[in-house]
Each structure stands twice: as C-alpha cells, then as structure tokens.
Amino acid sequence: MIYVVATLTVKPEMRAELIEGAKACIAATRQEPGNIAYDMHESVTDPTRMVFVEQWESVEAMGPHGKSDHMRAFGRIAVKCLSAPAKIEIITPAKVDVR
C-alpha cells in the first residue's frame, strides 16, 4: 500500500477557486482503479495550506493518475492558485511490531 501526501500553499484570494476546482478531480480520482482513498484537508492553523492525502493499492496503480484528464484539468487551476510549488511525499506504512 502506498500513500501520497501533497501539501499545497494557496494564495489567500484563490483559496475558494482551488477548492471548487478540486471537487471534480477528487470525484474522478476516487473512481480510478487501485485508488483506496483520496481526500483534501485544510490546515486548522494556516488557511493557505491544503493537504491531499491519497491511498493507493500500489505504486503501479498510482501511475496513470498523474496523466489523467482530471488531474491535468486540476493542474491548470492549481497553477494559478498556488503561491509555492506543491510538496509531494510518497510514503508506505512502516513495519513496526507492536506486540
């Protein structure tokens, strides 16, 4: 299982546009093969920080997502709304024995 955490810094005046633009992308991504979860979160301390948390079955399943039409459409919106490059981190659960 793979997780993606994408942190976006949004221009304050563009926040509503980014959120509106994300709706179609979120709905379409949730229908992609191999997607387990795809959610957008907002910081409780910084209204300009939005965080996408994605869960995928595998790296391979995640691959087509970045080239999808809905991601390209959202990218055209996001590029106008962001005040800094997105920070994207791909993580996987740690193998920790808690017995």
NUZA-601189 format. One record per atom (N, C-alpha, C): residue number from 1; residue in one letter; atom name; x, y, z. Coordinates in steps of 0.05 Angstrom, whole numbers, plus 32768, in hexadecimal, padded with zeros to 4 digits. Example, Ala and Ser with C-alpha at 12.3 -4.5 7.8 and 13.67 -1.06 7.14 Angstrom:
! NUZA-601189
> 1  a  N  8108  7F8E  809C
> 1  a  CA  80F6  7FA6  809C
> 1  a  C  8108  7FBE  809C
> 2  s  N  8101  7FD3  808E
> 2  s  CA  8111  7FEB  808F
> 2  s  C  8102  8001  809D
! end
This chain:
! NUZA-601189
> 1  m  N  8011  7FE8  8000
> 1  m  CA  8000  8000  8000
> 1  m  C  8012  8019  8000
> 2  i  N  8009  802D  7FF1
> 2  i  CA  8017  8046  7FEE
> 2  i  C  8005  805D  7FF6
> 3  y  N  8011  8071  8003
> 3  y  CA  8003  8089  800A
> 3  y  C  8012  80A0  7FFC
> 4  v  N  8003  80B4  7FF4
> 4  v  CA  800E  80CD  7FEA
> 4  v  C  8004  80E4  7FFB
> 5  v  N  8016  80F5  8004
> 5  v  CA  800E  810D  8013
> 5  v  C  8018  8124  8002
> 6  a  N  8005  8134  7FF8
> 6  a  CA  800C  814B  7FE7
> 6  a  C  8003  8164  7FF6
> 7  t  N  8016  8175  7FFD
> 7  t  CA  8010  818E  800C
> 7  t  C  8012  81A5  7FF8
> 8  l  N  7FFC  81B4  7FF7
> 8  l  CA  7FFA  81CB  7FE5
> 8  l  C  7FF8  81E5  7FF6
> 9  t  N  8007  81F9  7FED
> 9  t  CA  8005  8213  7FF9
> 9  t  C  7FF6  8225  7FE5
> 10  v  N  7FDF  822F  7FEE
> 10  v  CA  7FCC  823C  7FDC
> 10  v  C  7FCD  825A  7FE1
> 11  k  N  7FCB  826A  7FCC
> 11  k  CA  7FC8  8287  7FCF
> 11  k  C  7FAD  828B  7FDD
> 12  p  N  7FAC  829B  7FF2
> 12  p  CA  7F93  829F  8001
> 12  p  C  7F7B  82A6  7FEF
> 13  e  N  7F7F  82B7  7FDC
> 13  e  CA  7F69  82C0  7FCB
> 13  e  C  7F60  82AA  7FB7
> 14  m  N  7F6F  8295  7FB5
> 14  m  CA  7F69  827F  7FA1
> 14  m  C  7F60  8266  7FAF
> 15  r  N  7F5D  8266  7FC9
> 15  r  CA  7F56  824E  7FD9
> 15  r  C  7F3C  8242  7FCF
> 16  a  N  7F27  8252  7FCD
> 16  a  CA  7F0D  8248  7FC5
> 16  a  C  7F0E  823C  7FA9
> 17  e  N  7F1D  8248  7F97
> 17  e  CA  7F20  823E  7F7B
> 17  e  C  7F2D  8222  7F7C
> 18  l  N  7F42  8220  7F8C
> 18  l  CA  7F50  8206  7F8D
> 18  l  C  7F3D  81F0  7F98
> 19  i  N  7F2F  81F6  7FAD
> 19  i  CA  7F1D  81E3  7FB9
> 19  i  C  7F07  81DB  7FA5
> 20  e  N  7EFC  81EE  7F97
> 20  e  CA  7EE7  81E8  7F83
> 20  e  C  7EF3  81D7  7F6D
> 21  g  N  7F0B  81DE  7F64
> 21  g  CA  7F18  81CF  7F4F
> 21  g  C  7F20  81B2  7F56
> 22  a  N  7F24  81AE  7F70
> 22  a  CA  7F2C  8193  7F7A
> 22  a  C  7F15  8180  7F7A
> 23  k  N  7EFC  8189  7F7B
> 23  k  CA  7EE5  8177  7F7E
> 23  k  C  7EE3  8162  7F69
> 24  a  N  7EE5  816A  7F4F
> 24  a  CA  7EE3  8157  7F39
> 24  a  C  7EFA  8144  7F39
> 25  c  N  7F12  814E  7F40
> 25  c  CA  7F2A  813D  7F41
> 25  c  C  7F27  8128  7F56
> 26  i  N  7F1E  8130  7F6E
> 26  i  CA  7F1B  811D  7F84
> 26  i  C  7F07  8107  7F7C
> 27  a  N  7EF0  810F  7F71
> 27  a  CA  7EDB  80FC  7F6A
> 27  a  C  7EE5  80E8  7F55
> 28  a  N  7EF4  80F2  7F41
> 28  a  CA  7EFE  80E0  7F2C
> 28  a  C  7F14  80CE  7F36
> 29  t  N  7F26  80D9  7F47
> 29  t  CA  7F3C  80C9  7F51
> 29  t  C  7F31  80B2  7F62
> 30  r  N  7F1D  80B6  7F71
> 30  r  CA  7F11  80A1  7F82
> 30  r  C  7F07  808A  7F71
> 31  q  N  7F02  808E  7F58
> 31  q  CA  7EF9  8079  7F46
> 31  q  C  7F0F  806A  7F37
> 32  e  N  7F28  8074  7F3A
> 32  e  CA  7F3E  8068  7F2C
> 32  e  C  7F45  804C  7F38
> 33  p  N  7F4C  8039  7F26
> 33  p  CA  7F54  801F  7F30
> 33  p  C  7F6C  8021  7F42
> 34  g  N  7F6B  8014  7F59
> 34  g  CA  7F81  8014  7F6C
> 34  g  C  7F80  802A  7F80
> 35  n  N  7F6E  803D  7F7D
> 35  n  CA  7F6B  8052  7F91
> 35  n  C  7F5A  8048  7FA8
> 36  i  N  7F65  804C  7FC0
> 36  i  CA  7F56  8044  7FD9
> 36  i  C  7F4A  805C  7FE5
> 37  a  N  7F58  8072  7FE6
> 37  a  CA  7F4D  808B  7FF2
> 37  a  C  7F5B  80A3  7FE5
> 38  y  N  7F4D  80B9  7FE4
> 38  y  CA  7F58  80D2  7FD9
> 38  y  C  7F48  80E9  7FE5
> 39  d  N  7F55  80F7  7FF8
> 39  d  CA  7F47  810C  8007
> 39  d  C  7F58  8125  8008
> 40  m  N  7F4A  813C  8009
> 40  m  CA  7F57  8155  800C
> 40  m  C  7F51  815F  8029
> 41  h  N  7F66  8169  8036
> 41  h  CA  7F64  8173  8051
> 41  h  C  7F6E  8190  8052
> 42  e  N  7F65  819F  8066
> 42  e  CA  7F6F  81BA  8069
> 42  e  C  7F7B  81BD  8085
> 43  s  N  7F90  81CC  8087
> 43  s  CA  7F9E  81D1  80A0
> 43  s  C  7F8C  81E1  80B3
> 44  v  N  7F8C  81DA  80CC
> 44  v  CA  7F7D  81E9  80E0
> 44  v  C  7F8C  8202  80EA
> 45  t  N  7FA6  8203  80E3
> 45  t  CA  7FB7  8219  80EC
> 45  t  C  7FBF  822C  80D6
> 46  d  N  7FBD  8223  80BD
> 46  d  CA  7FC6  8233  80A6
> 46  d  C  7FB2  8230  808F
> 47  p  N  7FA0  8243  808B
> 47  p  CA  7F8C  8240  8076
> 47  p  C  7F96  823F  805A
> 48  t  N  7FB0  8244  8056
> 48  t  CA  7FBB  8242  803B
> 48  t  C  7FC7  8226  8036
> 49  r  N  7FC5  8214  8049
> 49  r  CA  7FD1  81FA  8045
> 49  r  C  7FBB  81E5  8042
> 50  m  N  7FBC  81D7  802A
> 50  m  CA  7FA9  81C2  8024
> 50  m  C  7FBA  81A9  8020
> 51  v  N  7FB0  8192  802A
> 51  v  CA  7FBF  8179  8029
> 51  v  C  7FAE  8163  801D
> 52  f  N  7FB7  8157  8008
> 52  f  CA  7FAA  8140  7FFC
> 52  f  C  7FB7  8127  8009
> 53  v  N  7FA7  8114  8011
> 53  v  CA  7FB1  80FB  801B
> 53  v  C  7FA4  80E5  800A
> 54  e  N  7FB6  80D6  7FFC
> 54  e  CA  7FAD  80C2  7FEA
> 54  e  C  7FB6  80A6  7FF4
> 55  q  N  7FA6  8092  7FEE
> 55  q  CA  7FAD  8077  7FF5
> 55  q  C  7FA9  8066  7FDC
> 56  w  N  7FBE  8057  7FD4
> 56  w  CA  7FBE  8047  7FBC
> 56  w  C  7FC6  802A  7FC2
> 57  e  N  7FBC  8018  7FB2
> 57  e  CA  7FC3  7FFB  7FB6
> 57  e  C  7FE1  7FF7  7FB1
> 58  s  N  7FED  8006  7F9E
> 58  s  CA  8009  8002  7F97
> 58  s  C  8013  801A  7F88
> 59  v  N  802D  801C  7F84
> 59  v  CA  8039  8031  7F74
> 59  v  C  802F  802E  7F57
> 60  e  N  802D  8016  7F4E
> 60  e  CA  8024  8012  7F32
> 60  e  C  8007  801C  7F2E
> 61  a  N  7FF6  8018  7F42
> 61  a  CA  7FDA  8021  7F40
> 61  a  C  7FD9  803F  7F40
> 62  m  N  7FEB  804C  7F4E
> 62  m  CA  7FEC  8069  7F50
> 62  m  C  7FF7  8076  7F36
> 63  g  N  8006  8067  7F26
> 63  g  CA  8013  8072  7F0E
> 63  g  C  8002  8082  7EFB
> 64  p  N  7FEB  8076  7EF1
> 64  p  CA  7FDB  8085  7EDE
> 64  p  C  7FCD  809E  7EE9
> 65  h  N  7FCB  80A1  7F02
> 65  h  CA  7FBD  80B7  7F0F
> 65  h  C  7FC8  80D2  7F06
> 66  g  N  7FE2  80D5  7F06
> 66  g  CA  7FEE  80EF  7EFF
> 66  g  C  7FEA  80F7  7EE2
> 67  k  N  7FE4  80E3  7ED1
> 67  k  CA  7FE0  80E9  7EB4
> 67  k  C  7FC3  80EB  7EAD
> 68  s  N  7FB1  80E7  7EC0
> 68  s  CA  7F94  80E7  7EBB
> 68  s  C  7F8A  8102  7EB3
> 69  d  N  7F74  8103  7EA4
> 69  d  CA  7F68  811C  7E9C
> 69  d  C  7F60  812D  7EB3
> 70  h  N  7F55  8121  7EC8
> 70  h  CA  7F4C  8131  7EDF
> 70  h  C  7F63  813D  7EEF
> 71  m  N  7F7A  812F  7EF0
> 71  m  CA  7F92  813B  7EFD
> 71  m  C  7F9D  8151  7EEC
> 72  r  N  7F9D  814E  7ED2
> 72  r  CA  7FA7  8164  7EC1
> 72  r  C  7F95  817D  7EC4
> 73  a  N  7F7B  8178  7EC5
> 73  a  CA  7F68  818F  7EC8
> 73  a  C  7F6D  819C  7EE3
> 74  f  N  7F70  818D  7EF8
> 74  f  CA  7F75  8198  7F12
> 74  f  C  7F90  81A7  7F13
> 75  g  N  7FA3  819C  7F06
> 75  g  CA  7FBE  81A9  7F04
> 75  g  C  7FBC  81C4  7EF8
> 76  r  N  7FAB  81C8  7EE4
> 76  r  CA  7FA9  81E2  7ED7
> 76  r  C  7F9C  81F6  7EEB
> 77  i  N  7F8B  81ED  7EFC
> 77  i  CA  7F7F  81FE  7F11
> 77  i  C  7F94  8203  7F27
> 78  a  N  7FA0  81EE  7F30
> 78  a  CA  7FB3  81F1  7F47
> 78  a  C  7FCA  8203  7F40
> 79  v  N  7FD5  8203  7F28
> 79  v  CA  7FEC  8213  7F22
> 79  v  C  7FE5  8231  7F25
> 80  k  N  7FCC  8239  7F22
> 80  k  CA  7FC4  8255  7F26
> 80  k  C  7FC1  825B  7F43
> 81  c  N  7FBB  8246  7F53
> 81  c  CA  7FB3  824B  7F6F
> 81  c  C  7FC9  8248  7F83
> 82  l  N  7FDF  823B  7F7C
> 82  l  CA  7FF5  8235  7F8F
> 82  l  C  8008  824C  7F91
> 83  s  N  8012  8250  7FAA
> 83  s  CA  8027  8264  7FAE
> 83  s  C  8042  8258  7FB1
> 84  a  N  8044  823D  7FB0
> 84  a  CA  805D  822F  7FB2
> 84  a  C  805A  8214  7FA5
> 85  p  N  806F  8207  7F9C
> 85  p  CA  806C  81EC  7F91
> 85  p  C  8060  81D9  7FA5
> 86  a  N  8051  81C6  7F9B
> 86  a  CA  8045  81B1  7FAD
> 86  a  C  805C  81A0  7FB8
> 87  k  N  8058  8197  7FD1
> 87  k  CA  806B  8184  7FDD
> 87  k  C  805D  8169  7FDD
> 88  i  N  8068  8156  7FCF
> 88  i  CA  805C  813C  7FCC
> 88  i  C  806E  8127  7FD8
> 89  e  N  8063  8117  7FEA
> 89  e  CA  8072  8102  7FF7
> 89  e  C  8063  80E8  7FF4
> 90  i  N  8072  80D3  7FEB
> 90  i  CA  8066  80B8  7FE8
> 90  i  C  8071  80A8  7FFF
> 91  i  N  805E  809C  800E
> 91  i  CA  8066  808D  8026
> 91  i  C  8058  8072  8026
> 92  t  N  8062  8060  8036
> 92  t  CA  8056  8046  803A
> 92  t  C  8056  803F  8058
> 93  p  N  8044  802F  8061
> 93  p  CA  8043  8028  807D
> 93  p  C  805D  801C  8087
> 94  a  N  8067  8024  809E
> 94  a  CA  807F  8019  80AA
> 94  a  C  8078  7FFD  80B5
> 95  k  N  808B  7FEC  80B3
> 95  k  CA  8087  7FD1  80BF
> 95  k  C  8090  7FD1  80DC
> 96  v  N  807E  7FD7  80ED
> 96  v  CA  8084  7FDA  8109
> 96  v  C  8075  7FC4  8119
> 97  d  N  8083  7FB4  8128
> 97  d  CA  8077  7FA0  8138
> 97  d  C  806E  7FAC  8153
> 98  v  N  8054  7FAD  8158
> 98  v  CA  804A  7FBA  8170
> 98  v  C  8041  7FA5  8185
> 99  r  N  8049  7F8D  8182
> 99  r  CA  8042  7F78  8196
> 99  r  C  8050  7F7C  81B0
! end
